[in-house]
């Protein structure tokens, strides 16, 4: 079982949370929110990543502001700012609806199935889920269990998962 301590994901979490705190869209005209300049295929690429992070944020039953900021920051960072807050909120709402209907176990499997054929994205989803788990400065038992479920569902061995976190230069994994 993979056990990640707080220091492991602090650097990544801080960078993503800082990026997520800044508003990505300022619109005087609300019609601007309904117009999208981001192609649908780009948004779809981020949907599974967003859902993986959302599921981690909801591991304890609620998404706190630090987790939401970190999630938004991750999507902004990965998309170089092209995916806006309105798009991210739409992805979160979709993930929330699917979670309510299907439950956590089915959604973890569905996300893993989407990412299974794309190992780099699967690995990124795992690392981002770890950053969300530590968004509130500690990794709760439920979050650690879910992180292990993600690793298993994605087919990541414990050594590989630990190596991924090490490669992010965010500290050594817990023993």
NORNOR-V836850 format. One line per field, one symbol per residue. ss: DSSP state (h for helix, s for strand, l for the rest). phi: phi as a letter, one per 20 degrees, with the letter a starting at -180 (. if undefined). psi: psi as a letter, one per 30 degrees, with the letter a starting at -180 (. if undefined). A space follows every 50 residues. Layout:
# NORNOR-V836850
ss = ???
phi = ???
psi = ???
This chain:
# NORNOR-V836850
ss = lllllhhhhhhhhhhhhhhhhllllllllhhhhhlllllhhhhhhhhhhh hhhhhhhhhhllllhhhhhhhhhhhhhhhlllllhhhhhhhhhhhhhhhh hhlhhhhhhhhhhhhlllhhhhhhhhhhhhhhhlllllllhhhhhhhhhh hhhllllhhhhhhhhhhllllllll
phi = .ecdefffdfffgffffffffffebccfdffffeecddggfffffeffff fgffgffegenbdegffffffgffffffelnfeegfffffffffffffff ednfgfffffffffegecgfffffffffffffgegembdfgfffffffff gffemefgfffffgffffldofffe
psi = kkjklefegeeeeeeeeeeffkkfkjkejfffffkkgkkeeeeeefeeee eeeeeeegegfljleeeeeeeeeeeeeeghgfjleeeeeeeeeeeeeeee efleeeeeeeeeeefegieeeeeeeeeeeeeeegeggljleeeeeeeeee eeefgkleeeeeeeeeffhglkll.
